[in-house]
């Protein structure tokens, strides 16, 4: 009987470790974000979650057709709610990006993106984001 108890304890510990790793990486991945600003603008969002710390990049379209600028992001995630911010580097005038949202039960992030600066003043564009499936 002691062997059975030990085996159950080992299985429970292993399941706990896997559950924690899955929770820590809950938002990690590449997301297809659709910014809603008159029409849907597709944007790539790459996130890495480590506990409550969230980092990543967002690839925003520029005024030049087909070109994007990658913006580094830092923030937090608590109980499925995320807050990220970053600054467009190399711009003539600094532009700050703030992203807030929530991971829904269906695995989709919904929220708002606010861009502020001398040349950008968007009061808040709604968005949805779906995780891209990993290729193996």
N, C-alpha and C positions, 0 to 999 in steps of 0.2 A: 503494500500500500504506500509506503514512503516514496517509492520510485514514481508512482502515478501522481502524487502530490507535487513532487519536484518537476515532473514533466509539464503539468498544468501551469505551475508557476513560471517556468521558462517560456511557455507559449504565451502566457498573459503579458510577460515582460516584453517579448518580441513584438507582439501586437501593439503594445503601448509605444514602443520606439518607432515603429512604422507609422502609427497614427500621428505622432508628434512631427515626424519628418514631413508627412503629407500636409499637416496644418501649417508648418513653417513655410512651405513652398506653395501655399494656396493661390497666390496671384502670379507666381513665377511663370513666365512664358511670353510668347508673342501674341499680341492682340490686334485684331482688325477693328479700329475705332472709326465710327461714322459720326463726324461733326455735322450738326444740323444748323446750317447758316443760309437759309434761302433754298439750298439744295444740300444733299448729303455729300460731304467731302471725306473721302477715305484717307485715313491716317494710320501709320504703323506705330504701335505702342509696344515697347519691350520692357517688361518688368522683372525685377528680382526681389523676392521677399525673403527676409531673414528675421524670423520672429515678428516683431512689430515694425521693423525697419523696412522701408520700401525704396528702391532706387530703380532707375531705368532711363530710357530715352524715348522721345517722341519725334517723329519725322514730319515736320510741317511743310506744306507747299509754300513756295515763294511767289513773288510777282512774275518771275520768269517761268514760262510754261515748261512743265516737266521737271523742274528742279525742286529739291527739298532742302531743308536745313534740319540737322539733328540737334535737339536740345536735351541736355542732361537734366534729370529730375531726381529730387530727393524728397522723402516724406515718410509718412507712417500709415499703418493700417491697424485699426482696432475694431474688433467684432464685425468685420466685413466692410467697415467704412474706411475709405482711403482719402488721404490728403497729400498732394504732390505739388512741388513748385520748381521752377527753373527759370533761367534767364537766357535769352537768345544771345549767343556770343558773336562778336564781330559785326553787329548791327550798328548803323550810324547812331541810332538812339536806343538805349536799353529798352527791351521789351520783356516783361515778366509774364510767365504763364503759371496759372494756378489751376489745378485739376482736383475736383472733389467728386466722390462717387460712392457707390455701394455695390458690392457683389451680391446679386440676387440668388435665390435658391436654384434658379435654372442655369446658373453659371455665366450669366451676362452681367457686365458692369454697366450701370446707368449713372449719369451725373452731369456736371457742368464744367466747362472750360472757360476761364476768364483770362483775357490777355489785356495787359495794360502797359502803357508807355506813351511817348510823344506821338507816335504814328499809329498806334494800335489801341483802340478803346472798344473792346467788345464786352458788353455788360454780362455776358454769360451765354455761351452756346451749349445747348443740351447735346448729349452724345450717348451712344450705346457702344459697347465693345464686346466682341466675341473672341474667345481664345482660338488661335489657329492650332490645328492638330499637329503634333510632332511627327515628322517623317522619320522612319526608321530604316 
